[in-house]
């Protein structure tokens, strides 16, 4: 960028140069998993869970800003910093957990794509799930266009989805203003099922792999070194992310409001209402009939298909960064997409065969809950790195922000454990029978291991010292690129993929 990058005044020209990574990252906030959780929330609980989406998006922005800060200060993305910090057993365990999160995030894409094919062509969901393995060919095609065109394509998809649901919300009157405002402002969880849906909303919004993705994508931009230029880059990256997430917030609000209004429509029979509640994603076109008329089914199916494919692409990029960062291993992105998709297809296919379409949609919600359980394994190291002076130097976060983020991580773990206890209690599966006792012991030991591992991550001090590298970045004045820094350090972890992202 120009010599005025350290100018504190806002510049639209400079801001335009930072556009892209935030909108690519925000695809994870409007994927089929979000649609399913939003529709479930609106159908079952009206407007009462809107506050969850608001706070999840706000916390998501804060956490993404930490990932950006870490990348700009160190020149490394999150998984690369984690590689040097932890011993091999811990590093491999964290890599495996992160890969599970990426697979869990791909399950909604598999089912969403299969349901889109069903809406478009009448293909049975089971066959549609099997067909989704071919989406790697779509990924290969889009990859050849370059990252700028890819970012523009993703941004246009977000715009199309936003227009559809916002238009429908407007045509339906925008919901009861007082009830909508109450749902946004007043935190309330009616029962255990509401807690389950609330956590699925959180997991669908704040995805662990997005932290690894965003921390790498910001380094695909060219910027000057030096503390003031880097802080300027941080400011513009966070602002771009805020704009992108504001769009996704409107979309998610609109989906919930449209679903709630549809369920409250007195012209809908009780039988039809229950059908919508059981399979909201497949019945979503009916919710858009006022805005799109007879074309609602086709347009929603295309949007759902595009959303699933775009989320597959971002998940594949995240997986590449994770694999290169943790393991110093680079594989072909198409092969990477195929492997992730194959792992996601197995549970999706089994559920569709055994339980049918209704429970296939339930699997989407379950996968979002799993993502929320896995989030602390990425969040806790990120928070500790950003608060460590020996990693961040002058760009470390304040003690007050560090305390806030630790409290946030604790709340996430507490919510997860509360959900486990409530789910087990509601199921009645833990009882005096032999099977019930074994299940109870298994759940107790698993919960203990989960909490113990997170406690160990939290209490372990940050050992590595990146101060010389960070000091060099903060004092330099020349324009550097991410790739050239890897080359200078002789570090292969991360360079290759960003070369694939040249534009």
Residue, then its C-alpha position, 0 to 999 in steps of 0.5 A: x500500500x502507499x506511504x500513508x498507511x500509518x495515517x490515522x484518518x479513515x480512507x475508503x481507498x485503503x479500506x477497499x484494499x482490505x475487502x475480501x477475507x472478512x466476507x470469505x470468513x462470514x460464509x460460515x455464518x450463513x451456511x446450511x447449518x445456520x439456516x437449519x438452526x435459525x429455522x428451528x429457532x423461529x419455528x419452535x421458539x418464535x423471536x425469543x432466541x434472537x438475542x443468542x444470534x446477536x451476542x454470538x455474532x458480536x462475540x464472533x467478531x471479537x474472536x475473529x479480531x483476536x485471530x487477525x491481531x495474532x496474524x498481523x503481529x507474528x506473521x503466522x496464522x493460528x495453527x502455525x503458532x500452535x505448532x511451535x507451542x505444544x509438544x508433539x502429543x498435544x499438537x497432534x491431539x489439537x490437530x485431530x480435534x480441529x479436523x473433527x470440527x472441520x468434518x462436523x462443519x461439512x455435515x450441514x453442507x452435505x445434507x444442505x446440498x442433498x436437500x437442494x438437489x431434492x428441491x431442484x430435481x426430486x433426487x432422493x436425499x440418500x442419493x443426493x448425499x452420495x452425489x455431494x462428493x462431486x462438489x470437489x470438481x466445483x471447488x477445483x474450477x473456482x480455485x483456478x479463478x484466483x482468490x479475489x474472484x473467489x471472494x467476490x463470488x462468495x460476497x455475491x452469494x451472501x447478497x443474494x441470500x440476504x435479499x431473499x430473506x430480508x425481502x420476505x421479512x419486509x413483505x410480511x411486515x417485519x414481525x411484531x416489533x415489540x416481540x422482536x425487540x424483546x427477543x433481541x434484548x431480553x436473554x431467556x431460555x425456556x427449557x432444555x430444548x431451547x438451550x439445545x437450539x441456542x447452543x446450535x445457534x452459537x456453534x453454527x455462528x462461531x465456528x472453530x475452523x474460521x479462526x484458523x482460516x481468517x488468521x491466514x487470509x489476512x496475511x494474503x494481503x500486502x501491507x507495510x511493516x511497522x507498528x502504526x501500519x500494522x495497527x492500521x491493517x488491524x483496524x481496517x481488517x476488523x472494520x471489514x469483518x464487522x461489515x461482513x458480519x453485520x450482513x450475516x446478522x441481518x440475514x440470520x435475524x430475517x430467517x428466524x423472523x420469517x420462520x416465526x411469522x410462517x408458523x404463526x400464520x392462522x391459515x396454516x393447518x396444524x398438520x402442515x405446521x408440524x410438517x414445517x417444524x419437523x423439516x424446516x429446511x425442506x419447507x423453507x421455500x414456502x416461507x419465501x412465497x410472498x417475496x418470490x412467488x412460484x419461483x421460491x422453490x428454485x431460487x431457495x434451492x439454488x441459494x442453498x446449493x451455492x451456500x453449501x458449495x461456498x462453505x465447502x470451499x472455505x472449509x477446505x482452505x481452513x483445512x489446508x492451513x490447519x494441516x500445513x500449520x500443525x503438521x507441515x504437510x501440504x496436499x492438493x486442495x481437491x484431495x483435501x476437499x474430497x477427504x473431508x467430504x468423505x468423512x462427512x458423508x458417512x454419518x450423513x448417509x447412515x442417518x438418511x438411510x436409517x432415520x430419513x429426511x427429518x432426522x437428517x435435518x436434526x443431524x445438522x443441528x447436532x453437528x452445530x452443537x458439536x462445533x460449539x463443544x470444540x470451540x474452546x480448543x481453538x479459542x483458549x490457545x488464541x486468547x493465551x497467545x494474544x495476551x502473552x507479551x512474549x508472543x505479541x510484543x507491543x500488540x498484546x491485548x490488555x489485561x482487561x480484554x484478556x480477563x473478558x476472553x477467559x470469562x467468555x471461554x469459561x461461559x462456553x464450557x459451562x454452557x456445554x456442560x449444562x447441555x450435557x447434564x440436561x440432555x442426559x436427564x431429559x433422555x432418561x437413558x442414565x438409570x439403574x439398569x446395567x446399560x444406564x449405569x455404563x452410559x452414566x459412567x461413560x458420560x461422566x468420564x468423557x465430561x471429566x476428560x473434556x474439562x480437564x483437557x481445557x483446564x490444562x490448556x488454560x493453566x499452561x503458560x505460553x512458552x515460546x518466545x516470538x519477541x525478536x520476530x515481532x519486534x522486527x515486524x513492528x520496527x520495519x518500514x518496508x512493504x513485505x508479503x506473507x510469502x516472502x517472510x516464510x521464504x526468509x525464515x525457511x518455513x514451509x508451513x503455510x507458504x504453499x497454500x497462499x501461493x495457490x491463492x495468488x491473484 
